[in-house]
Amino acid sequence: MIEIEDKGRENGHHVFNVTVSDSAGKTHHRVTLSDDTYQRLTGARISHVACIDAAFRFLLEREAKTDILPSFDVNVIQLYHANFEKEFGNYI
């Protein structure tokens, strides 16, 4: 299960606390999202929280929750998964 808490804005970015839980336990992540990235990924068609949820569903299909960085900006996903932006729409 993915739980997302919107912490508001900090230094021009939206900030979220994300908890990923399953039968094996929980992981916690601090994620930032710039307005530019949000617009590029979603065209403002979904909420910021839905964008973060989609990003985590993408990640969890490719790696264990314990392998996801504890703190990162959504832009970093593209560095580890070159197909992220191309496939992101499948998770909206």
C-alpha positions in Angstrom: 0.0 0.0 0.0 1.2 3.5 -0.8 0.3 6.3 1.6 1.1 9.9 0.6 1.1 12.9 2.8 1.3 16.3 1.1 3.6 18.5 3.2 3.1 21.7 1.1 5.8 23.6 -0.7 9.4 24.0 0.3 12.1 25.9 -1.8 9.7 26.0 -4.8 8.9 22.3 -4.8 6.0 20.3 -3.6 7.1 18.0 -0.8 5.5 14.6 0.1 6.1 12.0 2.8 5.4 8.6 1.2 5.1 5.3 3.2 5.1 2.1 1.3 3.9 -0.9 3.3 3.3 -4.6 2.8 3.5 -7.8 4.9 7.2 -7.4 5.1 7.1 -3.9 6.7 7.2 -0.3 5.8 9.6 2.2 4.1 9.5 5.9 4.3 10.4 8.4 1.6 10.6 12.2 1.3 9.8 13.1 -2.3 9.9 16.5 -4.0 8.2 17.5 -7.2 8.8 20.7 -9.2 6.0 22.5 -11.1 7.9 22.0 -14.3 8.1 18.2 -13.8 4.5 18.0 -12.7 3.4 19.8 -15.9 5.7 17.7 -18.1 4.5 14.4 -16.7 0.8 15.2 -16.2 -0.2 18.3 -18.1 -2.0 19.2 -14.9 -4.6 16.5 -15.6 -4.3 14.8 -12.2 -3.4 16.0 -8.7 0.1 16.3 -7.4 -0.6 13.4 -5.0 -1.9 11.2 -7.9 1.3 12.0 -9.7 3.4 10.8 -6.8 1.2 7.7 -6.5 1.8 6.9 -10.2 5.5 7.4 -9.9 5.7 5.0 -6.9 3.5 2.4 -8.7 6.0 2.7 -11.6 9.0 2.2 -9.3 7.4 -0.7 -7.3 6.9 -2.7 -10.5 10.7 -2.4 -11.1 12.3 -2.5 -7.7 11.7 -3.5 -4.1 10.4 -0.8 -1.8 13.7 -1.1 0.2 15.7 -0.2 -2.9 13.8 3.1 -3.4 15.8 6.1 -2.2 14.7 7.5 1.1 14.8 11.1 -0.2 14.7 12.1 -3.9 13.1 14.4 -6.5 10.9 12.8 -9.1 13.3 13.9 -11.8 15.8 11.3 -10.4 13.6 8.4 -11.5 14.5 9.1 -15.1 18.2 8.7 -14.3 17.6 5.2 -13.0 14.8 4.2 -15.4 15.3 5.7 -18.9 11.7 4.8 -19.9 10.1 6.6 -16.9 8.7 9.6 -18.7 7.6 7.5 -21.8 5.7 5.0 -19.6 4.5 7.3 -16.9 1.1 7.9 -18.7 0.3 4.1 -18.2 0.2 4.7 -14.4 -2.2 7.7 -14.4 
